[in-house]
Amino acid sequence: MSTAIASKPSRLHEYYELTKPRVVMLIVFTAIIGMFLAVPGMPPWDKVIWGTLGITLQSAAAAAINQIIDREVDARMARTCGRPLVTGVLSVTESIAFATVIGLVGFGVLWIWVNPLTALLTQLGLVGYAGIYTLWLKRATPQNIVIGGAAGAIPPVLGWVAVTGEVHAHALILFGIIFFWTPPHYWPLAIARKDEYADAGIPMLPVTHGVEYTLTQILLYTFILFAITLLPYVSGMSGLPYLFGAVALGAMFIGYAWRLKFKPVDGLAMKTFGFSIVYLMGIFTLLLVDHYLPH
Protein backbone atom coordinates (compact mmCIF):
# COMPACT_ATOMS: atom_id res chain seq x y z
CA MET A 1 0.00 0.00 0.00
CA SER A 2 2.70 2.47 1.00
CA THR A 3 4.66 1.68 -2.17
CA ALA A 4 1.61 2.32 -4.36
CA ILE A 5 0.87 5.61 -2.62
CA ALA A 6 4.47 6.71 -2.94
CA SER A 7 4.49 5.92 -6.66
CA LYS A 8 1.54 8.18 -7.51
CA PRO A 9 3.33 11.54 -7.22
CA SER A 10 6.15 10.16 -9.37
CA ARG A 11 3.70 9.05 -12.08
CA LEU A 12 1.92 12.39 -12.04
CA HIS A 13 5.32 14.02 -12.38
CA GLU A 14 6.03 11.93 -15.49
CA TYR A 15 2.78 13.05 -17.10
CA TYR A 16 3.73 16.60 -16.15
CA GLU A 17 7.13 16.20 -17.83
CA LEU A 18 5.44 14.77 -20.92
CA THR A 19 3.90 18.20 -21.48
CA LYS A 20 7.25 20.06 -21.60
CA PRO A 21 6.14 22.36 -18.76
CA ARG A 22 8.79 25.06 -19.23
CA VAL A 23 7.89 25.45 -22.90
CA VAL A 24 4.17 25.49 -22.15
CA MET A 25 4.62 28.10 -19.42
CA LEU A 26 6.36 30.44 -21.88
CA ILE A 27 3.61 29.85 -24.44
CA VAL A 28 0.85 30.55 -21.92
CA PHE A 29 2.70 33.61 -20.60
CA THR A 30 2.69 35.26 -24.04
CA ALA A 31 -0.96 34.26 -24.56
CA ILE A 32 -1.99 35.91 -21.30
CA ILE A 33 -0.11 39.08 -22.23
CA GLY A 34 -2.03 39.06 -25.52
CA MET A 35 -5.29 38.99 -23.54
CA PHE A 36 -4.38 42.06 -21.52
CA LEU A 37 -3.05 44.00 -24.50
CA ALA A 38 -6.25 43.38 -26.47
CA VAL A 39 -8.38 45.85 -24.48
CA PRO A 40 -7.71 49.31 -23.04
CA GLY A 41 -8.70 48.34 -19.49
CA MET A 42 -8.91 44.96 -17.82
CA PRO A 43 -10.02 41.98 -19.92
CA PRO A 44 -13.09 39.97 -18.88
CA TRP A 45 -11.90 37.59 -16.19
CA ASP A 46 -14.00 34.68 -17.42
CA LYS A 47 -12.24 34.90 -20.80
CA VAL A 48 -8.85 35.11 -19.10
CA ILE A 49 -9.50 32.09 -16.88
CA TRP A 50 -11.13 29.83 -19.45
CA GLY A 51 -8.84 31.02 -22.23
CA THR A 52 -5.74 30.32 -20.15
CA LEU A 53 -7.00 26.87 -19.20
CA GLY A 54 -7.91 25.90 -22.74
CA ILE A 55 -4.69 27.21 -24.30
CA THR A 56 -2.64 25.50 -21.58
CA LEU A 57 -4.32 22.13 -22.16
CA GLN A 58 -3.98 22.35 -25.94
CA SER A 59 -0.34 23.45 -25.67
CA ALA A 60 0.37 20.58 -23.28
CA ALA A 61 -1.29 18.15 -25.69
CA ALA A 62 0.89 19.44 -28.55
CA ALA A 63 4.01 19.02 -26.42
CA ALA A 64 3.01 15.48 -25.47
CA ILE A 65 2.37 14.54 -29.11
CA ASN A 66 5.77 16.00 -29.96
CA GLN A 67 7.41 13.65 -27.46
CA ILE A 68 5.41 10.68 -28.76
CA ILE A 69 6.56 11.31 -32.32
CA ASP A 70 10.13 12.15 -31.34
CA ARG A 71 10.72 9.36 -28.82
CA GLU A 72 13.32 7.56 -30.97
CA VAL A 73 15.18 10.80 -31.69
CA ASP A 74 14.99 11.80 -28.01
CA ALA A 75 16.61 8.51 -27.03
CA ARG A 76 19.73 9.45 -29.02
CA MET A 77 20.22 12.90 -27.49
CA ALA A 78 21.65 13.67 -24.05
CA ARG A 79 19.28 16.61 -23.57
CA THR A 80 16.17 14.47 -24.03
CA CYS A 81 17.13 10.90 -23.17
CA GLY A 82 15.57 11.20 -19.71
CA ARG A 83 12.06 11.92 -20.98
CA PRO A 84 9.37 9.56 -19.69
CA LEU A 85 8.64 7.87 -23.03
CA VAL A 86 12.33 7.20 -23.59
CA THR A 87 12.90 5.72 -20.15
CA GLY A 88 9.77 3.60 -20.45
CA VAL A 89 8.04 5.04 -17.41
CA LEU A 90 5.11 5.95 -19.68
CA SER A 91 3.96 3.77 -22.56
CA VAL A 92 3.08 5.08 -26.00
CA THR A 93 -0.55 3.99 -25.57
CA GLU A 94 -1.12 5.82 -22.30
CA SER A 95 0.74 8.87 -23.59
CA ILE A 96 -1.51 9.01 -26.66
CA ALA A 97 -4.57 8.64 -24.43
CA PHE A 98 -3.34 11.41 -22.13
CA ALA A 99 -2.60 13.79 -25.02
CA THR A 100 -5.97 13.05 -26.64
CA VAL A 101 -7.95 13.68 -23.46
CA ILE A 102 -6.29 16.96 -22.50
CA GLY A 103 -6.39 18.13 -26.13
CA LEU A 104 -10.10 17.46 -26.47
CA VAL A 105 -10.88 19.01 -23.09
CA GLY A 106 -8.84 22.09 -24.02
CA PHE A 107 -10.63 22.43 -27.35
CA GLY A 108 -14.02 22.03 -25.66
CA VAL A 109 -13.21 24.65 -23.02
CA LEU A 110 -12.23 27.17 -25.69
CA TRP A 111 -15.18 26.41 -27.96
CA ILE A 112 -17.81 26.56 -25.21
CA TRP A 113 -16.56 29.18 -22.77
CA VAL A 114 -14.31 31.40 -24.89
CA ASN A 115 -15.22 31.46 -28.61
CA PRO A 116 -15.01 29.09 -31.61
CA LEU A 117 -12.36 31.17 -33.40
CA THR A 118 -9.93 30.80 -30.48
CA ALA A 119 -10.63 27.06 -30.35
CA LEU A 120 -9.99 26.65 -34.08
CA LEU A 121 -6.82 28.77 -34.10
CA THR A 122 -5.47 26.92 -31.07
CA GLN A 123 -6.16 23.61 -32.76
CA LEU A 124 -4.40 24.92 -35.86
CA GLY A 125 -1.38 25.74 -33.71
CA LEU A 126 -1.43 22.24 -32.23
CA VAL A 127 -1.52 20.63 -35.68
CA GLY A 128 1.17 23.00 -36.93
CA TYR A 129 3.57 22.20 -34.10
CA ALA A 130 2.90 18.55 -33.34
CA GLY A 131 2.05 17.51 -36.88
CA ILE A 132 3.58 19.70 -39.58
CA TYR A 133 6.72 20.75 -37.67
CA THR A 134 7.53 17.63 -35.64
CA LEU A 135 6.41 15.00 -38.13
CA TRP A 136 7.63 16.64 -41.33
CA LEU A 137 9.55 19.93 -41.21
CA LYS A 138 11.94 18.92 -38.44
CA ARG A 139 13.19 16.02 -40.53
CA ALA A 140 12.81 17.59 -43.98
CA THR A 141 14.63 20.93 -44.03
CA PRO A 142 17.22 22.98 -42.11
CA GLN A 143 14.67 25.80 -42.23
CA ASN A 144 12.46 23.74 -39.89
CA ILE A 145 12.75 26.24 -37.04
CA VAL A 146 11.98 29.20 -39.30
CA ILE A 147 8.90 27.73 -40.99
CA GLY A 148 7.70 25.88 -37.92
CA GLY A 149 8.11 29.03 -35.87
CA ALA A 150 4.67 30.12 -37.05
CA ALA A 151 3.05 27.55 -34.76
CA GLY A 152 5.10 28.74 -31.80
CA ALA A 153 4.33 32.39 -32.54
CA ILE A 154 0.54 32.07 -32.42
CA PRO A 155 -0.09 32.14 -28.61
CA PRO A 156 -0.41 35.95 -28.19
CA VAL A 157 -2.82 35.96 -31.12
CA LEU A 158 -4.84 33.29 -29.33
CA GLY A 159 -4.94 35.41 -26.20
CA TRP A 160 -6.04 38.45 -28.18
CA VAL A 161 -8.78 36.54 -29.99
CA ALA A 162 -9.95 34.94 -26.74
CA VAL A 163 -10.83 38.41 -25.41
CA THR A 164 -11.96 40.23 -28.56
CA GLY A 165 -13.13 37.47 -30.88
CA GLU A 166 -11.10 38.86 -33.78
CA VAL A 167 -7.55 39.01 -35.13
CA HIS A 168 -6.13 42.55 -34.94
CA ALA A 169 -3.04 44.02 -36.62
CA HIS A 170 -1.48 44.56 -33.19
CA ALA A 171 -1.89 40.86 -32.45
CA LEU A 172 -0.01 40.13 -35.67
CA ILE A 173 2.85 42.33 -34.46
CA LEU A 174 3.09 40.13 -31.36
CA PHE A 175 3.09 37.12 -33.67
CA GLY A 176 5.93 38.68 -35.67
CA ILE A 177 8.04 39.27 -32.57
CA ILE A 178 7.95 35.61 -31.57
CA PHE A 179 8.29 34.39 -35.16
CA PHE A 180 11.54 36.31 -35.72
CA TRP A 181 12.74 35.54 -32.19
CA THR A 182 12.54 31.77 -32.71
CA PRO A 183 15.58 31.25 -35.01
CA PRO A 184 18.11 33.24 -32.92
CA HIS A 185 16.60 31.60 -29.83
CA TYR A 186 16.91 28.00 -30.99
CA TRP A 187 19.94 27.97 -33.28
CA PRO A 188 22.44 28.63 -30.44
CA LEU A 189 21.09 25.49 -28.77
CA ALA A 190 21.38 23.65 -32.09
CA ILE A 191 25.03 24.74 -32.30
CA ALA A 192 25.73 23.49 -28.78
CA ARG A 193 24.00 20.17 -29.60
CA LYS A 194 25.21 19.94 -33.20
CA ASP A 195 26.77 16.48 -32.92
CA GLU A 196 23.69 15.06 -31.23
CA TYR A 197 21.41 16.38 -33.95
CA ALA A 198 23.75 14.94 -36.58
CA ASP A 199 23.75 11.52 -34.89
CA ALA A 200 19.95 11.62 -34.67
CA GLY A 201 19.64 12.48 -38.37
CA ILE A 202 17.93 15.83 -37.79
CA PRO A 203 18.98 18.41 -40.43
CA MET A 204 19.40 21.40 -38.16
CA LEU A 205 21.10 24.38 -39.79
CA PRO A 206 24.51 23.90 -38.05
CA VAL A 207 24.52 20.28 -39.26
CA THR A 208 23.68 21.01 -42.90
CA HIS A 209 25.33 24.41 -43.42
CA GLY A 210 27.98 24.57 -40.71
CA VAL A 211 28.40 26.60 -37.55
CA GLU A 212 29.78 29.76 -39.18
CA TYR A 213 26.84 30.08 -41.55
CA THR A 214 24.44 29.53 -38.65
CA LEU A 215 26.17 32.21 -36.58
CA THR A 216 25.73 34.67 -39.44
CA GLN A 217 22.04 33.80 -39.62
CA ILE A 218 21.64 34.27 -35.87
CA LEU A 219 23.18 37.73 -36.08
CA LEU A 220 21.02 38.72 -39.05
CA TYR A 221 17.86 37.52 -37.33
CA THR A 222 18.65 39.48 -34.18
CA PHE A 223 18.82 42.65 -36.29
CA ILE A 224 15.50 41.80 -37.93
CA LEU A 225 14.02 41.03 -34.52
CA PHE A 226 15.28 44.37 -33.21
CA ALA A 227 13.41 46.15 -36.02
CA ILE A 228 10.22 44.13 -35.45
CA THR A 229 10.19 44.99 -31.75
CA LEU A 230 10.04 48.69 -32.67
CA LEU A 231 6.68 48.18 -34.38
CA PRO A 232 4.59 48.37 -31.19
CA TYR A 233 5.87 51.92 -30.67
CA VAL A 234 5.69 52.89 -34.35
CA SER A 235 2.11 51.63 -34.63
CA GLY A 236 0.99 53.45 -31.50
CA MET A 237 0.41 50.22 -29.63
CA SER A 238 3.01 51.14 -26.97
CA GLY A 239 4.77 54.23 -25.69
CA LEU A 240 8.25 55.46 -24.84
CA PRO A 241 8.76 53.25 -21.75
CA TYR A 242 8.36 50.17 -23.91
CA LEU A 243 10.57 51.64 -26.65
CA PHE A 244 13.48 52.36 -24.30
CA GLY A 245 13.24 48.91 -22.75
CA ALA A 246 12.96 47.13 -26.09
CA VAL A 247 16.00 48.99 -27.46
CA ALA A 248 18.04 48.07 -24.38
CA LEU A 249 17.04 44.40 -24.52
CA GLY A 250 17.57 44.31 -28.28
CA ALA A 251 21.06 45.78 -27.94
CA MET A 252 21.90 43.09 -25.40
CA PHE A 253 20.63 40.32 -27.67
CA ILE A 254 22.59 41.71 -30.62
CA GLY A 255 25.63 41.85 -28.32
CA TYR A 256 25.29 38.15 -27.54
CA ALA A 257 24.89 37.31 -31.24
CA TRP A 258 27.85 39.53 -32.19
CA ARG A 259 30.13 37.88 -29.65
CA LEU A 260 28.92 34.45 -30.70
CA LYS A 261 29.89 35.26 -34.29
CA PHE A 262 33.15 37.16 -33.82
CA LYS A 263 34.38 36.40 -30.29
CA PRO A 264 33.11 32.94 -29.42
CA VAL A 265 34.06 31.25 -26.16
CA ASP A 266 33.05 27.95 -24.64
CA GLY A 267 29.55 27.98 -23.25
CA LEU A 268 28.50 31.20 -24.99
CA ALA A 269 26.00 29.44 -27.25
CA MET A 270 24.03 28.10 -24.29
CA LYS A 271 24.26 31.47 -22.52
CA THR A 272 22.80 33.07 -25.64
CA PHE A 273 20.03 30.48 -25.66
CA GLY A 274 19.30 31.21 -22.00
CA PHE A 275 19.32 34.98 -22.50
CA SER A 276 16.92 34.67 -25.45
CA ILE A 277 14.25 33.30 -23.08
CA VAL A 278 14.82 36.16 -20.64
CA TYR A 279 14.69 38.55 -23.60
CA LEU A 280 11.28 37.36 -24.81
CA MET A 281 9.81 37.46 -21.31
CA GLY A 282 11.26 40.94 -20.90
CA ILE A 283 9.77 42.23 -24.17
CA PHE A 284 6.30 40.96 -23.31
CA THR A 285 6.54 42.21 -19.72
CA LEU A 286 7.46 45.65 -21.06
CA LEU A 287 4.46 45.55 -23.38
CA LEU A 288 2.18 44.74 -20.46
CA VAL A 289 3.60 47.37 -18.09
CA ASP A 290 3.62 50.06 -20.78
CA HIS A 291 0.00 49.19 -21.66
CA TYR A 292 -1.18 50.33 -18.24
CA LEU A 293 1.07 53.36 -17.85
CA PRO A 294 -0.39 56.80 -18.56
CA HIS A 295 1.04 58.11 -21.85
C-alpha positions in Angstrom: 0.0 0.0 0.0 2.7 2.5 1.0 4.7 1.7 -2.2 1.6 2.3 -4.4 0.9 5.6 -2.6 4.5 6.7 -2.9 4.5 5.9 -6.7 1.5 8.2 -7.5 3.3 11.5 -7.2 6.2 10.2 -9.4 3.7 9.1 -12.1 1.9 12.4 -12.0 5.3 14.0 -12.4 6.0 11.9 -15.5 2.8 13.1 -17.1 3.7 16.6 -16.1 7.1 16.2 -17.8 5.4 14.8 -20.9 3.9 18.2 -21.5 7.2 20.1 -21.6 6.1 22.4 -18.8 8.8 25.1 -19.2 7.9 25.5 -22.9 4.2 25.5 -22.1 4.6 28.1 -19.4 6.4 30.4 -21.9 3.6 29.9 -24.4 0.9 30.6 -21.9 2.7 33.6 -20.6 2.7 35.3 -24.0 -1.0 34.3 -24.6 -2.0 35.9 -21.3 -0.1 39.1 -22.2 -2.0 39.1 -25.5 -5.3 39.0 -23.5 -4.4 42.1 -21.5 -3.1 44.0 -24.5 -6.2 43.4 -26.5 -8.4 45.9 -24.5 -7.7 49.3 -23.0 -8.7 48.3 -19.5 -8.9 45.0 -17.8 -10.0 42.0 -19.9 -13.1 40.0 -18.9 -11.9 37.6 -16.2 -14.0 34.7 -17.4 -12.2 34.9 -20.8 -8.8 35.1 -19.1 -9.5 32.1 -16.9 -11.1 29.8 -19.4 -8.8 31.0 -22.2 -5.7 30.3 -20.2 -7.0 26.9 -19.2 -7.9 25.9 -22.7 -4.7 27.2 -24.3 -2.6 25.5 -21.6 -4.3 22.1 -22.2 -4.0 22.4 -25.9 -0.3 23.4 -25.7 0.4 20.6 -23.3 -1.3 18.2 -25.7 0.9 19.4 -28.5 4.0 19.0 -26.4 3.0 15.5 -25.5 2.4 14.5 -29.1 5.8 16.0 -30.0 7.4 13.7 -27.5 5.4 10.7 -28.8 6.6 11.3 -32.3 10.1 12.1 -31.3 10.7 9.4 -28.8 13.3 7.6 -31.0 15.2 10.8 -31.7 15.0 11.8 -28.0 16.6 8.5 -27.0 19.7 9.4 -29.0 20.2 12.9 -27.5 21.6 13.7 -24.0 19.3 16.6 -23.6 16.2 14.5 -24.0 17.1 10.9 -23.2 15.6 11.2 -19.7 12.1 11.9 -21.0 9.4 9.6 -19.7 8.6 7.9 -23.0 12.3 7.2 -23.6 12.9 5.7 -20.1 9.8 3.6 -20.4 8.0 5.0 -17.4 5.1 5.9 -19.7 4.0 3.8 -22.6 3.1 5.1 -26.0 -0.6 4.0 -25.6 -1.1 5.8 -22.3 0.7 8.9 -23.6 -1.5 9.0 -26.7 -4.6 8.6 -24.4 -3.3 11.4 -22.1 -2.6 13.8 -25.0 -6.0 13.0 -26.6 -7.9 13.7 -23.5 -6.3 17.0 -22.5 -6.4 18.1 -26.1 -10.1 17.5 -26.5 -10.9 19.0 -23.1 -8.8 22.1 -24.0 -10.6 22.4 -27.4 -14.0 22.0 -25.7 -13.2 24.6 -23.0 -12.2 27.2 -25.7 -15.2 26.4 -28.0 -17.8 26.6 -25.2 -16.6 29.2 -22.8 -14.3 31.4 -24.9 -15.2 31.5 -28.6 -15.0 29.1 -31.6 -12.4 31.2 -33.4 -9.9 30.8 -30.5 -10.6 27.1 -30.4 -10.0 26.6 -34.1 -6.8 28.8 -34.1 -5.5 26.9 -31.1 -6.2 23.6 -32.8 -4.4 24.9 -35.9 -1.4 25.7 -33.7 -1.4 22.2 -32.2 -1.5 20.6 -35.7 1.2 23.0 -36.9 3.6 22.2 -34.1 2.9 18.5 -33.3 2.0 17.5 -36.9 3.6 19.7 -39.6 6.7 20.8 -37.7 7.5 17.6 -35.6 6.4 15.0 -38.1 7.6 16.6 -41.3 9.6 19.9 -41.2 11.9 18.9 -38.4 13.2 16.0 -40.5 12.8 17.6 -44.0 14.6 20.9 -44.0 17.2 23.0 -42.1 14.7 25.8 -42.2 12.5 23.7 -39.9 12.7 26.2 -37.0 12.0 29.2 -39.3 8.9 27.7 -41.0 7.7 25.9 -37.9 8.1 29.0 -35.9 4.7 30.1 -37.1 3.1 27.5 -34.8 5.1 28.7 -31.8 4.3 32.4 -32.5 0.5 32.1 -32.4 -0.1 32.1 -28.6 -0.4 36.0 -28.2 -2.8 36.0 -31.1 -4.8 33.3 -29.3 -4.9 35.4 -26.2 -6.0 38.4 -28.2 -8.8 36.5 -30.0 -10.0 34.9 -26.7 -10.8 38.4 -25.4 -12.0 40.2 -28.6 -13.1 37.5 -30.9 -11.1 38.9 -33.8 -7.6 39.0 -35.1 -6.1 42.5 -34.9 -3.0 44.0 -36.6 -1.5 44.6 -33.2 -1.9 40.9 -32.5 0.0 40.1 -35.7 2.8 42.3 -34.5 3.1 40.1 -31.4 3.1 37.1 -33.7 5.9 38.7 -35.7 8.0 39.3 -32.6 7.9 35.6 -31.6 8.3 34.4 -35.2 11.5 36.3 -35.7 12.7 35.5 -32.2 12.5 31.8 -32.7 15.6 31.3 -35.0 18.1 33.2 -32.9 16.6 31.6 -29.8 16.9 28.0 -31.0 19.9 28.0 -33.3 22.4 28.6 -30.4 21.1 25.5 -28.8 21.4 23.6 -32.1 25.0 24.7 -32.3 25.7 23.5 -28.8 24.0 20.2 -29.6 25.2 19.9 -33.2 26.8 16.5 -32.9 23.7 15.1 -31.2 21.4 16.4 -33.9 23.8 14.9 -36.6 23.7 11.5 -34.9 19.9 11.6 -34.7 19.6 12.5 -38.4 17.9 15.8 -37.8 19.0 18.4 -40.4 19.4 21.4 -38.2 21.1 24.4 -39.8 24.5 23.9 -38.0 24.5 20.3 -39.3 23.7 21.0 -42.9 25.3 24.4 -43.4 28.0 24.6 -40.7 28.4 26.6 -37.5 29.8 29.8 -39.2 26.8 30.1 -41.5 24.4 29.5 -38.7 26.2 32.2 -36.6 25.7 34.7 -39.4 22.0 33.8 -39.6 21.6 34.3 -35.9 23.2 37.7 -36.1 21.0 38.7 -39.0 17.9 37.5 -37.3 18.7 39.5 -34.2 18.8 42.7 -36.3 15.5 41.8 -37.9 14.0 41.0 -34.5 15.3 44.4 -33.2 13.4 46.1 -36.0 10.2 44.1 -35.5 10.2 45.0 -31.7 10.0 48.7 -32.7 6.7 48.2 -34.4 4.6 48.4 -31.2 5.9 51.9 -30.7 5.7 52.9 -34.4 2.1 51.6 -34.6 1.0 53.5 -31.5 0.4 50.2 -29.6 3.0 51.1 -27.0 4.8 54.2 -25.7 8.3 55.5 -24.8 8.8 53.2 -21.7 8.4 50.2 -23.9 10.6 51.6 -26.7 13.5 52.4 -24.3 13.2 48.9 -22.7 13.0 47.1 -26.1 16.0 49.0 -27.5 18.0 48.1 -24.4 17.0 44.4 -24.5 17.6 44.3 -28.3 21.1 45.8 -27.9 21.9 43.1 -25.4 20.6 40.3 -27.7 22.6 41.7 -30.6 25.6 41.8 -28.3 25.3 38.2 -27.5 24.9 37.3 -31.2 27.9 39.5 -32.2 30.1 37.9 -29.7 28.9 34.4 -30.7 29.9 35.3 -34.3 33.1 37.2 -33.8 34.4 36.4 -30.3 33.1 32.9 -29.4 34.1 31.3 -26.2 33.1 27.9 -24.6 29.6 28.0 -23.3 28.5 31.2 -25.0 26.0 29.4 -27.3 24.0 28.1 -24.3 24.3 31.5 -22.5 22.8 33.1 -25.6 20.0 30.5 -25.7 19.3 31.2 -22.0 19.3 35.0 -22.5 16.9 34.7 -25.4 14.3 33.3 -23.1 14.8 36.2 -20.6 14.7 38.5 -23.6 11.3 37.4 -24.8 9.8 37.5 -21.3 11.3 40.9 -20.9 9.8 42.2 -24.2 6.3 41.0 -23.3 6.5 42.2 -19.7 7.5 45.7 -21.1 4.5 45.6 -23.4 2.2 44.7 -20.5 3.6 47.4 -18.1 3.6 50.1 -20.8 0.0 49.2 -21.7 -1.2 50.3 -18.2 1.1 53.4 -17.9 -0.4 56.8 -18.6 1.0 58.1 -21.8 
